[in-house]
C-alpha cells in the first residue's frame, strides 16, 4: 500500500543514551573541552534564567482575542477552533524529587559532570534515561541546562527526545527518551559496512543535521558513539544524541570554543572561528570511518593530529566507488565556505545510485487527511501519546511518509508540500482540498501552514490508537499524577501549569473536581 518516494534518498561528556553496549577495542577519540569566556557568557543560560523561563507553561495560542476561557459553560467546539493544546504547553521543569515518579533501575555511568541512570516511570512502567547533575553555578550546570533548552525545541524522527527536568535542592535530573539499540561505534567494530548500509545511515544523519542547522543549532560532537539505533533487533532507524556541547548560533556569527572529539574536529575549530559547517566535516569523518574502519586524520600526539587535520590530506581505499570518493572530498573540504551542506550532500550521486527512497504509505495519508480534532480532550490525549508514548511508529511507515512529504528537508510539512506530493503520486481523495485545509486548521498551533513531526504523528498514528483500552489506560496513568485513581484538577495543573487551570472546566464534563477512571474512558468516542 505504499508508493516509492524518490524525491529524496533514504535515508568526558556523559551520554544520556544508556550505555549497555560492550566497550569497543578501538581507540577512542580524545575529547577537547576548551571554552572561550566570551562564548560562555553569550551562549550559556544560567540556572536562574532557566528556572524562570521554563517553570511556567507557555501561553496558548488564541485565535480570537475576544474568547474568554473563564466560563465552564462555553461550547468546547467553539473554543477549540480558536486555541490548540499541544505538548509544548506541558510543564517541563518540576520542583520535585524525581523519585516520587521514577525508580532507579541501575547506575549506567559516572563522569566529571554527574551520573547517568536507567530509570522506570512508576505510573506507566516505561524505561527512561536520566542525566543527573549538581545544581551548582558551574560551567557543566549551565551547559546541561542549555542542552535541555535546545532539545525541548527539536522535533525530528532522527533526534533524541528530552521530556522533563526534576530539580531538587542538590540536582537537576533530566529525563530523556530511552533508546534500546546499540551505538554506531559498536556496530562498526562488530561488522563490515557496505556502501549501501553506510548510505542509509548517513542519509538519516544528514537529514537530522540539516534540520538542526535550519533551526540555527550546531551540534559540535558528531561521532559514532552519539549515533544510536532505535532498536537492537533492527539496524535501520537511527537517533542522534548528546547535545551537551551543542549551541544556538546566530546568522553570520562565529563560534570560538575548541570543543568535541579531536578525531572529528574540523580544521577551522583550531582557528577559533567556525560555524555550522563543522558538523558536515564530522559527518564526513564518520562516513570515512564506517567504510575504512580507521580515521582519515591520525597522529602520535595531539599536535601531530591537529597538523594532519589542518593539512586535510587523507588516503582513500582503492575499493570504494568513485561516487563515494567525490562525496568524501566535498565533505572533508578544508575551506568551510566551499564545504558541501547537508542538503547538497543528500543530492549527491552516491546516495541516488542505491535507489534508496522513502515509502509513501497511502493508509497513513488517509488517516492524516481524515484527522479532525473536535475537543480539547482529544488534543490533550493526542499530545500525551506523541510526547510520552515511546515507539509510536514501530513499523516505520509514518516516519517514511513524513520524510517523503517533507520535500525541502526542513523537518516540517507545508500545506504546499502535501498538495504537491499527493498530486505527484496521483493520490486523489474526495474533498481532498477541504480535508487538507481542515487538517492544518485543526492541528497546526503556530498557524504558519506547516506541520511538525509530532503534529503529523498525532493525526496519522495516534488517532488510530486512542480507541484501544490499553492506550486509554496509558493516558490515564500519565494524567493521574498523584496516583490516587482519579484525574483531578490538581493533576491537570501539575501537567499544564496553574495558569491554565481554567481549561480544566472545558475538559471536565461534570461539576466534580475530578474524573474517575471509568468516566475518563467514557470520554472517548465510541
C-alpha positions, 0 to 999 in steps of 0.5 A: 500500500505504499508508493516509492518516494524518490524525491529524496534518498533514504535515508568526558561528556556523559551520554544520556543514551544508556550505555549497555553496549560492550566497550569497543577495542578501538581507540577512542577519540580524545575529547577537547573541552576548551571554552572561550569566556566570551562564548560562555557568557553569550551562549550559556543560560544560567540556572536562574534564567532557566528556572524562570523561563521554563517553570511556567507553561507557555501561553496558548495560542488564541485565535480570537482575542475576544474568547474568554476561557473563564466560563465552564459553560462555553461550547468546547467546539467553539473554543477549540477552533480558536486555541490548540493544546499541544505538548509544548504547553506541558510543564517541563521543569518540576520542583520535585524529587524525581523519585516520587515518579521514577525508580532507579533501575541501575547506575549506567555511568559516572563522569566529571559532570554527574551520573547517568541512570536507567530509570522506570516511570512508576505510573506507566512502567516505561524505561527512561534515561536520566542525566543527573547533575549538581545544581551548582553555578558551574560551567557543566550546570549551565551547559546541561541546562542549555542542552535541555533548552535546545532539545525541548525545541527539536522535533525530528524522527532522527533526534533524541527526545528530552521530556522533563527536568526534576530539580531538587535542592542538590540536582537537576535530573533530566529525563530523556527518551530511552533508546534500546539499540546499540551505538554506531561505534559498536556496530562498526567494530562488530561488522563490515559496512557496505556502501549501501548500509553506510548510505542509509545511515548517513542519509538519516544523519544528514537529514537530522543535521540539516534540520538542526542547522535550519533551526540555527543549532550546531551540534559540535560532537558528531561521532559514532558513539552519539549515533544510536539505533532505535532498536537492537533487533533492527539496524535501520532507524537511527537517533542522534544524541548528546547535545551537551556541547551543542549551541544556538548560533546566530546568522553570520556569527562565529563560534570560538570554543575548541570543543568535541572529539579531536578525531572529528574536529574540523580544521577551522575549530583550531582557528577559533572561528567556525560555524555550522559547517563543522558538523558536515566535516564530522559527518564526513569523518564518520562516513570515512570511518564506517567504510575504512574502519580507521580515521582519515586524520591520525597522529602520535600526539595531539599536535601531530593530529591537529597538523594532519587535520589542518593539512586535510590530506587523507588516503582513500581505499582503492575499493570504494566507488568513485561516487563515494570518493567525490562525496568524501572530498566535498565533505572533508573540504578544508575551506568551510565556505566551499564545504558541501551542506547537508542538503547538497550532500543528500543530492549527491550521486552516491546516495541516488545510485542505491535507489534508496527512497522513502515509502509513501504509505497511502493508509497513513495519508488517509488517516492524516487527511481524515484527522479532525480534532473536535475537543480539547480532550482529544488534543490533550490525549493526542499530545500525551501519546506523541510526547510520552508514548515511546515507539509510536511508529514501530513499523516505520511507515509514518516516519517514511511518509513524513520524510517523503512529504517533507520535500525541502528537508526542513523537518516540517510539512507545508500545506504546499508540500502535501498538495504537491506530493499527493498530486505527484503520486496521483493520490486523489481523495474526495474533498481532498482540498477541504480535508487538507485545509481542515487538517492544518486548521485543526492541528497546526498551533503556530498557524504558519501552514506547516506541520511538525513531526509530532503534529503529523504523528498525532493525526496519522498514528495516534488517532488510530490508537486512542480507541484501544483500552490499553492506550486509554489506560496509558493516558490515564496513568500519565494524567493521574499524577498523584496516583490516587485513581482519579484525574483531578484538577490538581493533576491537570495543573501539575501537567499544564501549569496553574495558569491554565487551570481554567481549561480544566472546566472545558475538559471536565464534563461534570461539576466534580473536581475530578474524573474517575477512571471509568468516566475518563474512558467514557470520554472517548468516542465510541 
